[in-house]
Amino acid sequence: MGCFNMMLNFRLVILVLAICGVRYRMGMVKAEELSLESVKGKVYTLDSVREALIRQEDTIVFGLIERAKFLMNSRTYGGEEIPGFAGSLAEFVVKNTEAVQAKVGRYNNPEENPFFPENLPPSLVPSYSFTQFLHPKAASININKSIWKIYFEELLPSFVASGDDGNYAQTAASDLSLLQAISRRIHYGKFVAEVKFRESAQQYESLIRSEDKEGLMKLLTFESVEETVRKRVEKKAMVFGQNVTLKNGDEKNVTYKVDPSVAANLYKNWIIPLTKDVQVEYLLHRLD
Amino acid sequence: MGCFNMMLNFRLVILVLAICGVRYRMGMVKAEELSLESVKGKVYTLDSVREALIRQEDTIVFGLIERAKFLMNSRTYGGEEIPGFAGSLAEFVVKNTEAVQAKVGRYNNPEENPFFPENLPPSLVPSYSFTQFLHPKAASININKSIWKIYFEELLPSFVASGDDGNYAQTAASDLSLLQAISRRIHYGKFVAEVKFRESAQQYESLIRSEDKEGLMKLLTFESVEETVRKRVEKKAMVFGQNVTLKNGDEKNVTYKVDPSVAANLYKNWIIPLTKDVQVEYLLHRLD
């Protein structure tokens, strides 16, 4: 499919985006107003990558709020609950649901990275031709093992109330959704890095050739941008986690379903640094 | 476990709720502040049922917003995409994910109703003793076939942009989450009906004995309450579906990820009437 199609599609996408303007980005376009059926392949630019990252914040905040609906339900994370399965109930749900989703092609999309890539069944459906934007080495970058550890050991205990409500399957399903959202966000670093690389290839090339991790990290770091992201995520947790009533006023005593600082700290301590790790890792292989 | 335990637990729950007050309901209680481990079994009251229904609105609105992230992806709903499976890709994902969740006990909770109850595998984990609050006939009430039809034929085309982005697995997974949230909300009618029945048993009994569906429907209907629910859901769609930025002001040109009227109409046309159907159906068997 490759480059030629991409070029054609690129013009088409620009045209459609121009016509639909901001309304497209807001997702407000109705079925009858726009058909993107003919636009195959996605275009990655600094702007589109930024938009995608911002949209993913909403998904992550929703995921935090939805997980907080259930108590800790530690039995979901113990071992040996399931006869014939060596792992926790959460592992069982994640592994088996990933297998179902793999069979219908989830991991054909280079934006997705499985938590259990070993023995993942192949896709059974005709494959969609996703834009090949990344260097082929990207496929081998998967830091979900670290994400898994942080999620269960540090993130969950920081915002979920202890106790047992018996909803282990629902708990594990909401863990999976949130894990997938966080993983997708962090591995989006590959696209961030590729876009930045294409913008200033020369600057990156010398650092890559000298394997200068620190230099790359410096070039990728914009503290004021990171601060803006943290603040926006905190605000999203306030907006999305409030108890909405029809009464106005009384905004002094608002409480939230998840402490907004949890969302901000998730970004500060894990998502932002891990995304940068993915970017550096990707760039180090960019000239392979 | 039965009645004796329930009575003991009831007192304990009241005590814990009194101590934790509103903070408990807001989900703001941190792990170290409260252990509910000893509190087994849930208490259903008019208030707790109302709180649950309000909380479920958030989940449904989040679900709409998350589904709208993807294009229609009609290939998810066509047939014969998967060799050896007679059904659509969405059916494949829902059926197989339900099977995974059934194995870890999702459907032991009387609040949950599967879309494909036929051949659902049994739970492999030790069962949690959920409060037995409903009449045993409740288990046979499942209107998911109607919900399925409405969801794919009417709801989806009303808010999802047409086109194909290739994310069929993710699309089906977000369909499943939203379907589960809507189904849970509608079948919560069983709990609503049981609570109302216990509050004024005499009034209901005569209508039930004369199988007076219309009379039951009248007794269950409070138009002003329904109007409040629709308005609140519409407001939630505005609050949760807005594009949150750090800038203030500029609130004139706010656009939403899902048209708020879609959420309000979902409640008006389907969720509220179907919940009442479930209530009437439940009550008709209440004295069996």
Contacts between the chains, C-beta under 8 A, distances in Angstrom:
chain1	res1	chain2	res2	distance
A	22	B	255	7.3
A	23	B	255	7.0
A	26	B	243	6.6
A	26	B	255	4.0
A	26	B	256	7.1
A	26	B	257	6.6
A	27	B	68	5.1
A	27	B	69	7.1
A	27	B	161	7.1
A	27	B	257	4.5
A	27	B	258	7.2
A	28	B	255	5.3
A	28	B	256	6.6
A	28	B	257	7.4
A	28	B	259	6.7
A	29	B	161	4.7
A	30	B	159	7.5
A	30	B	161	6.9
A	30	B	259	7.8
A	31	B	72	6.6
A	31	B	157	5.4
A	31	B	158	7.9
A	31	B	160	6.5
A	31	B	161	6.3
A	31	B	162	4.6
A	32	B	162	7.6
A	33	B	161	7.9
A	34	B	161	6.1
A	34	B	162	6.9
A	34	B	163	7.3
A	35	B	162	5.1
A	35	B	163	6.1
A	36	B	71	6.1
A	36	B	161	7.2
A	36	B	162	7.0
A	36	B	163	3.1
A	36	B	164	7.3
A	36	B	165	7.7
A	37	B	162	6.7
A	37	B	163	5.3
A	37	B	164	5.7
A	39	B	163	7.1
A	40	B	164	7.5
A	40	B	166	8.0
A	42	B	165	7.4
A	55	B	69	6.9
A	58	B	65	7.2
A	58	B	244	7.8
A	58	B	257	7.9
A	59	B	66	6.4
A	59	B	69	7.4
A	62	B	62	4.4
A	62	B	65	7.4
A	62	B	66	6.7
A	62	B	240	7.9
A	65	B	58	7.2
A	65	B	62	7.4
A	66	B	59	6.5
A	66	B	62	6.7
A	68	B	27	4.8
A	69	B	27	7.0
A	69	B	55	6.9
A	69	B	59	7.4
A	71	B	36	6.1
A	72	B	31	6.6
A	75	B	125	7.9
A	81	B	104	8.0
A	81	B	125	5.0
A	81	B	126	7.3
A	82	B	103	7.4
A	82	B	104	7.1
A	82	B	124	5.1
A	82	B	125	6.2
A	83	B	124	5.9
A	89	B	104	5.2
A	89	B	125	6.4
A	92	B	100	7.6
A	92	B	103	7.4
A	92	B	104	6.3
A	93	B	100	6.0
A	93	B	101	7.0
A	93	B	104	6.1
A	96	B	100	4.3
A	96	B	103	8.0
A	97	B	97	5.7
A	97	B	100	5.6
A	100	B	92	7.6
A	100	B	93	6.0
A	100	B	96	4.3
A	100	B	97	5.6
A	100	B	100	6.9
A	101	B	93	7.0
A	101	B	169	4.3
A	101	B	170	7.8
A	101	B	173	6.3
A	102	B	169	7.8
A	103	B	82	7.4
A	103	B	92	7.5
A	103	B	96	8.0
A	104	B	81	8.0
A	104	B	82	7.1
A	104	B	89	5.2
A	104	B	92	6.3
A	104	B	93	6.1
A	104	B	168	5.7
A	104	B	169	4.4
A	104	B	172	6.7
A	105	B	166	7.9
A	105	B	168	6.0
A	105	B	169	5.6
A	106	B	167	7.9
A	106	B	169	3.6
A	106	B	170	6.3
A	106	B	173	8.0
A	108	B	166	7.5
A	109	B	166	6.5
A	109	B	167	6.2
A	109	B	170	7.8
A	112	B	170	7.8
A	124	B	82	5.1
A	124	B	83	6.0
A	125	B	75	8.0
A	125	B	81	5.0
A	125	B	82	6.2
A	125	B	89	6.5
A	125	B	168	6.9
A	126	B	81	7.3
A	128	B	164	7.6
A	128	B	166	3.3
A	128	B	168	7.6
A	129	B	166	7.8
A	130	B	166	5.9
A	157	B	31	5.3
A	158	B	30	8.0
A	158	B	31	7.9
A	159	B	30	7.5
A	160	B	31	6.6
A	161	B	27	6.9
A	161	B	29	4.6
A	161	B	30	7.0
A	161	B	31	6.4
A	161	B	33	8.0
A	161	B	34	6.1
A	161	B	36	7.1
A	162	B	31	4.6
A	162	B	32	7.6
A	162	B	34	6.7
A	162	B	35	5.1
A	162	B	36	6.9
A	162	B	37	6.7
A	163	B	34	7.3
A	163	B	35	6.1
A	163	B	36	3.0
A	163	B	37	5.4
A	163	B	39	7.0
A	164	B	36	7.1
A	164	B	37	5.7
A	164	B	40	7.5
A	164	B	128	7.6
A	165	B	36	7.7
A	165	B	42	7.4
A	166	B	40	7.9
A	166	B	105	7.9
A	166	B	108	7.5
A	166	B	109	6.5
A	166	B	128	3.3
A	166	B	129	7.8
A	166	B	130	5.9
A	167	B	106	7.9
A	167	B	109	6.2
A	168	B	104	5.7
A	168	B	105	6.0
A	168	B	125	6.8
A	168	B	128	7.5
A	169	B	101	4.3
A	169	B	102	7.8
A	169	B	104	4.4
A	169	B	105	5.6
A	169	B	106	3.6
A	170	B	101	7.8
A	170	B	106	6.3
A	170	B	109	7.8
A	170	B	112	7.8
A	172	B	104	6.6
A	173	B	101	6.3
A	173	B	106	8.0
A	173	B	177	8.0
A	177	B	173	8.0
A	177	B	177	6.9
A	228	B	246	6.6
A	231	B	246	5.8
A	232	B	244	6.7
A	232	B	245	7.0
A	232	B	246	5.5
A	235	B	244	5.7
A	235	B	246	6.5
A	236	B	244	4.9
A	239	B	239	6.3
A	239	B	240	7.6
A	239	B	242	7.3
A	239	B	244	5.3
A	240	B	62	7.9
A	240	B	239	7.6
A	240	B	240	5.4
A	240	B	244	8.0
A	242	B	239	7.4
A	243	B	26	6.8
A	244	B	58	7.8
A	244	B	232	6.7
A	244	B	235	5.7
A	244	B	236	4.9
A	244	B	239	5.3
A	244	B	240	8.0
A	245	B	232	7.0
A	246	B	228	6.6
A	246	B	231	5.8
A	246	B	232	5.5
A	246	B	235	6.5
A	255	B	22	7.3
A	255	B	23	7.1
A	255	B	26	4.1
A	255	B	28	5.5
A	256	B	26	7.0
A	256	B	28	6.6
A	257	B	26	6.5
A	257	B	27	4.6
A	257	B	28	7.4
A	257	B	58	7.9
A	258	B	27	7.0
A	259	B	28	6.6
A	259	B	30	7.9
